[in-house]
Amino acid sequence: MSGEKSRSGAAAHAPVGLRERKKQLTYQAVSDAAIAMFLERGFDKVSVAEVAAAADISKPTLFRYFPAKEDLVLHRFADHEDEAARVVAGRADGESPLDALHRHFLAGLTGRDPVTGLCDNPHVLAFHRLLYGTPALVARMYAYQGRSEAALARALGDGVAARLAAGQIVAVLRILAEENWRRIDAGESADQVYPGAVEAAELAFVQLRSGLGQGLG
């Protein structure tokens, strides 16, 4: 297990080639341009052709980077698709998967990581309002979460038990984040929400341990 962790860690920190770096920069530039337009005018009122023109690329080229219009927004979640899996794979010797995920989520709350929903930065708030206020984006987000579940299941050992556990864990993390976002969107600050967010996370992981503890530790 420790050898596997070392190899995965080395791969994660391998140098990025120039071609891949240019590709990542293009992804980011096109996504940023699209999100700016969506925030200004609304997701449904901006066409893919307009985004392509603003990014100075052709429409077919845009679709090579982003298979669907919704992916222009959800690209910001791409780096987080396998985050739970990476936390499990990179956990310390003797640390259980649930303990590692619990620790990681609490650290995210402390750091006001937008993925936890506990972030009141105006730009993040605007992005979340765009995301949660657009049914097509919410629907597409479930596909991203499905890939997150699959990655976590593999990190947990695969098989039916691992897939069941991954589904429950990803659902819990999503609900915690949505509750934090809901409270902030209603007018509370991140600092005001923080104590309740920690309390909710503690409750969530107690429930996960009671249901999954025997199989995952």
N, C-alpha and C positions, 0 to 999 in steps of 0.2 A: 504493500500500500504506500509506504513512504517513498519508494522508488518511483511509483507511478505519479505521485504528487510532484516530485522533483522534476520529472520529465515534462509534466503539464505546465509547471511554473516556468521552466526554461523556454518552452514553446511560446508561452504567453508574452515573454519578454524578448523574443527574438527580434532582431532589427527588421524594420519594415523597408522593403525595397522601394526604389524611386517610383516605379510604375504604380505600385500599390498605394504609395503616399499621394501621388497625383490623383489617383482614382478616388481616394478618401476625401481629398480637398474638393474635388468636383461634386461628390455627393453632398458635402456640407454646404458648398456655395449654392447649389441648386435648391436644396432644401430650405436654406435660410431665405433665399429670394421668394420662394413659394409661400413660406409661412408669413413673411412680411405682407405679401399681397392678400393672403387669406384673412389676416388680422384686420387689414384695412377695409376690405370689401365683403368678406364672408366667403367661406369655402365654396359654396355652390355658385357664387357669382364670378368666379375666376376660372377660366378654361386652362386646360393643359397647354394649349398653344400659346396662351399669353405668358405662362410660366416659362416655357421654352424660349420665347422671344426675349424675356427679361434676363434669362440666364445666358443668352447668346449661343444657344444650341438648337439643333433641329428637334422636332417632336419625336421622330423615331429614336434619336439618340437619348432623349429624356427617358423614353420607355425602356431603353436598355438598362438604365440605372434604376428606374422606379417602375415596376410592373403595373402599378395602379396609382391613380391620383392620390389616394389616401396615404400611400407610402411616402409621399413628399412630406407629410406631417409626422408620420410615425417613425420616420428615419431616426428621430431623436431617441427612440426607444431601442434602436437596433443593438446598441452596445450593452443593453441591459437584458437582452433576451436570455442569455446564458449566465446571468449574474449569480442566480441562486446555485446553479450547477458549479460555477467556479468557486463559490464560497465553500461548498461541500467538498469539492475535490482538493481545495487548498487548505483545509482545516488542519489544526495542529494534531499531532499524534495524541490519541486518547480522548479527543474532543468528539462528541457525537454530532451527527448532521444537524439535529434540531438545535443543539447548543450553539453551533457555529452560525446558523441562520438567525437565531435569536440575538446573538451578540452583534452580528452584522446589521440587523435592522435597528437595534438600539443606537448603534453608532451613526446610522443614517439619520435617525431622528435628531441626535445631538448636533450633527453637521448640517441639519436643515436640507438634506438631500431631496430634491424635487420628486424623486421616485417614491419617497415615503408619503408624499402629499403634504408634508409639513414644511412648506416654503411659501412665504408671503412676498417674495420678490415680485414687483409689478409685472416684469416680463414673463415670469413663470405663471403668474395668475392669469395673464392674458392668454398664454398658450393653453392652459388647462381649461379655460372657458371655451376656447375654440374647440378643443378636443371633446370635452364632455357635452358641449352644446351642439355637436354635429353628429346625428345618428349614424351616418356612413363611416365616420371615424371611430365611433364606439364599436361598431360592428367589426371593423377591420382590426381593432385592437385585440379582439378575442383570438384572431389568428396568431398574433404575436405571442399572446399568452399560451396558446397551444404549443408553440415551439419552445417556449420557456419550460412548460411542463415536460415535454419530451426530453429536453436537455437535462433537466433535474432528475428525471427518472433514470436516465443512463448513468448519471453520477451516483445514484443510489443503488445501482446494481441491475437495473432493468427488471423485467418480469412484471407480473400483475401487481404484486404487493408494492413494488417501487412506483409503478404508474399511479396506483391509487393514492399513495402517500404524496407523490409530486402534485397530483391534482388538488389535494386538500391544502397543501402548503402554499401553492401559488394562489389559490382562492383566498386564503387567509391574508396573505400579503396584499392582495388587491383590495380586499374589504377594508383593511386597516388604512391603506393609502386613501381610499375614497372617502372614508369617514373624516380623516384629517383635512382633506381638501374641502369637503362639504362645510366643515366648521369655519375654515378660513374664508371660503367664498361667502359665508353668511356674515362676515365682518370681524371675526376674531383674528388676533395676531398669532403668528407662529409661537411666540413665547407664551401666550395665553393657552394655546392648545396643547403645548408640549407635555405638561403633567398628565393630562388625560390620555394623550397619545401613548405615553409610556405605560400607563395603567392598562390601557386596552391591549397593548402588545404583550404585556405580562400575562394577562388573562388568555389571550389567543394562544400563546405557547404552552401555557398550562393545559389548555384543552387539547392541543396537538399532542403533547406528551402523554396525556391520559389515553388518547386514542391510538397513537402511533408508537408510544414509548417502547413497547415490548419488541417491536420489529426494528426500530431505528435507534433506540438508545436515547 
